[in-house]
Amino acid sequence: MSGSATLPASLILVGAGKMGGAMLEGWLADGLPGARVAVIDPNPSAAMVELCRAHGVSLNPAAPAEPEALVLAIKPQGLEAAAEGLAPLAGPGTVVVSVLAGKTVANLKDRLPRARAVVRAMPNLPASIRRGATGAAASPETSEEQRRTAHALLASNGHVEWLESEDLIDAVTAVSGSGPAYVFLLAETLAAAGVAAGLPPDVAARLARQTVAGAGELLGQSPEEPGSLRQNVTSPGGTTAAALGVLMAEDGLGPLMRDAVAAAKRRAGELAG
Ligand SMILES: NC(=O)c1ccc[n+]([C@@H]2O[C@H](COP(=O)([O-])OP(=O)(O)OC[C@H]3O[C@@H](n4cnc5c(N)ncnc54)[C@H](OP(=O)(O)O)[C@@H]3O)[C@@H](O)[C@H]2O)c1
């Protein structure tokens, strides 16, 4: 369900910073004609101005028409201030796609009172290289066609999981939203452990970084489950098995990851209020 066929006929992106900019690049790469897009951002970067110019994207148009899709990628704390200007753009036929962390479908409908179809999405950082993982939930008024449009918009930046209930977004935030930081920490701690095992720090850092990146790439390309990839490189009684005996112990990585994800989920709930 991706590709330019299901991308909308008219689209307004509000907020062209890190996430909004990455999304715009993904849509253009997927073949969305720039003429179908308008970007609203009071202080666009020079690179964004150039991207818009090169693709014929309208930047800060004076009186934009109500679009088929309105994508919100401003900071969550900016919603209140932006809402009055945006409300006329989100009509009953518009699908609103928000990546604003912590802003619920109800919050968005309060701020955009004419909107019916609202999709709340939680992307993650690798969206910037089109390898993201996004969880998304739609308001009940969202039609199948609008859901396909939202899917195409989100899938330009990677994998999309549709959730049956918006209540699951906090868990998504805790797993894939915050997850890249856990993987970066893995590279850091593996490098530190390499130094403790006698490697020079720069050698340990390079080996750990490439190991995490290479294993991630392999996982991304392989049809096999992570568990079977792990078993494939673990000979009984060998060196990997010795390390996994520690990592997979009762007090090993499993319970630690469970506690970490639970803490992130709790915090996501608190921040959403
Ligand atoms: N980055 C991520 O990995 C990530 C992951 C998941 C979700 N998100 C969500 O993505 C959203 C954007 O995050 P970001 O990291 O991309 O932030 P960002 O780089 O600060 O981008 C936000 C952009 O919106 C602009 N803006 C502010 N007020 C606006 C308004 N009223 N109308 C139009 N544009 C306005 C900002 O301009 P100024 O700089 O001039 O204020 C900035 O260019 C957040 O809600 C965040 O929760 C981000």
The ligand as an SDF file (V2000), in Angstrom:
LIG
                    3D

 48 52  0  0  0  0  0  0  0  0999 V2000
   12.5040   13.8450   15.1340 N   0  0  0  0  0  0  0  0  0  0  0  0
   12.0390   12.6310   15.4390 C   0  0  0  0  0  0  0  0  0  0  0  0
   12.7590   11.6100   15.4220 O   0  0  0  0  0  0  0  0  0  0  0  0
   10.5660   12.4310   15.7920 C   0  0  0  0  0  0  0  0  0  0  0  0
   10.0790   11.1420   16.0840 C   0  0  0  0  0  0  0  0  0  0  0  0
    8.7140   10.9770   16.3720 C   0  0  0  0  0  0  0  0  0  0  0  0
    7.8720   12.0740   16.3700 C   0  0  0  0  0  0  0  0  0  0  0  0
    8.3840   13.3200   16.0940 N   0  0  0  0  0  0  0  0  0  0  0  0
    7.4720   14.4360   16.1170 C   0  0  0  0  0  0  0  0  0  0  0  0
    7.7080   15.2460   14.9800 O   0  0  0  0  0  0  0  0  0  0  0  0
    7.3550   16.5850   15.3090 C   0  0  0  0  0  0  0  0  0  0  0  0
    8.4250   17.4930   14.7720 C   0  0  0  0  0  0  0  0  0  0  0  0
    9.6690   17.1660   15.3900 O   0  0  0  0  0  0  0  0  0  0  0  0
   11.0490   17.6240   14.7460 P   0  0  0  0  0  0  0  0  0  0  0  0
   12.1190   16.8910   15.4710 O   0  0  0  0  0  0  0  0  0  0  0  0
   10.9630   17.5330   13.2670 O   0  0  0  0  0  0  0  0  0  0  0  0
   11.0480   19.1790   15.1900 O   0  0  0  0  0  0  0  0  0  0  0  0
   11.6860   20.4230   14.4520 P   0  0  0  0  0  0  0  0  0  0  0  0
   12.9120   20.0150   13.6860 O   0  0  0  0  0  0  0  0  0  0  0  0
   11.8000   21.5100   15.4730 O   0  0  0  0  0  0  0  0  0  0  0  0
   10.5820   20.8090   13.3560 O   0  0  0  0  0  0  0  0  0  0  0  0
    9.4210   21.5390   13.6240 C   0  0  0  0  0  0  0  0  0  0  0  0
    9.2850   22.5950   12.5400 C   0  0  0  0  0  0  0  0  0  0  0  0
    8.0130   23.2220   12.6320 O   0  0  0  0  0  0  0  0  0  0  0  0
    8.1950   24.6270   12.5100 C   0  0  0  0  0  0  0  0  0  0  0  0
    7.0670   25.3430   13.1140 N   0  0  0  0  0  0  0  0  0  0  0  0
    6.9290   25.8070   14.3750 C   0  0  0  0  0  0  0  0  0  0  0  0
    5.7260   26.4130   14.5260 N   0  0  0  0  0  0  0  0  0  0  0  0
    5.0790   26.3000   13.3390 C   0  0  0  0  0  0  0  0  0  0  0  0
    3.8050   26.7350   12.8550 C   0  0  0  0  0  0  0  0  0  0  0  0
    2.9380   27.3760   13.6450 N   0  0  0  0  0  0  0  0  0  0  0  0
    3.4670   26.4450   11.5900 N   0  0  0  0  0  0  0  0  0  0  0  0
    4.3290   25.8050   10.7870 C   0  0  0  0  0  0  0  0  0  0  0  0
    5.5640   25.3860   11.1820 N   0  0  0  0  0  0  0  0  0  0  0  0
    5.9250   25.6350   12.4410 C   0  0  0  0  0  0  0  0  0  0  0  0
    9.4940   24.8500   13.2210 C   0  0  0  0  0  0  0  0  0  0  0  0
   10.0100   26.1280   12.9650 O   0  0  0  0  0  0  0  0  0  0  0  0
   10.9560   26.8140   14.1090 P   0  0  0  0  0  0  0  0  0  0  0  0
   12.2070   25.9770   14.1620 O   0  0  0  0  0  0  0  0  0  0  0  0
   11.1710   28.1840   13.5850 O   0  0  0  0  0  0  0  0  0  0  0  0
   10.1850   26.7620   15.3970 O   0  0  0  0  0  0  0  0  0  0  0  0
   10.3390   23.7040   12.6480 C   0  0  0  0  0  0  0  0  0  0  0  0
   10.8510   23.9980   11.3740 O   0  0  0  0  0  0  0  0  0  0  0  0
    7.2120   16.6800   16.8310 C   0  0  0  0  0  0  0  0  0  0  0  0
    5.8440   16.8580   17.1420 O   0  0  0  0  0  0  0  0  0  0  0  0
    7.6940   15.3390   17.3270 C   0  0  0  0  0  0  0  0  0  0  0  0
    6.9220   14.8880   18.4180 O   0  0  0  0  0  0  0  0  0  0  0  0
    9.6970   13.5270   15.7960 C   0  0  0  0  0  0  0  0  0  0  0  0
  1  2  1  0
  2  3  2  0
  2  4  1  0
  4  5  1  0
  4 48  2  0
  5  6  2  0
  6  7  1  0
  7  8  2  0
  8  9  1  0
  8 48  1  0
  9 10  1  0
  9 46  1  0
 10 11  1  0
 11 12  1  0
 11 44  1  0
 12 13  1  0
 13 14  1  0
 14 15  2  0
 14 16  1  0
 14 17  1  0
 17 18  1  0
 18 19  2  0
 18 20  1  0
 18 21  1  0
 21 22  1  0
 22 23  1  0
 23 24  1  0
 23 42  1  0
 24 25  1  0
 25 26  1  0
 25 36  1  0
 26 27  1  0
 26 35  1  0
 27 28  2  0
 28 29  1  0
 29 30  1  0
 29 35  2  0
 30 31  1  0
 30 32  2  0
 32 33  1  0
 33 34  2  0
 34 35  1  0
 36 37  1  0
 36 42  1  0
 37 38  1  0
 38 39  2  0
 38 40  1  0
 38 41  1  0
 42 43  1  0
 44 45  1  0
 44 46  1  0
 46 47  1  0
M  CHG  2   8   1  16  -1
M  END
$$$$
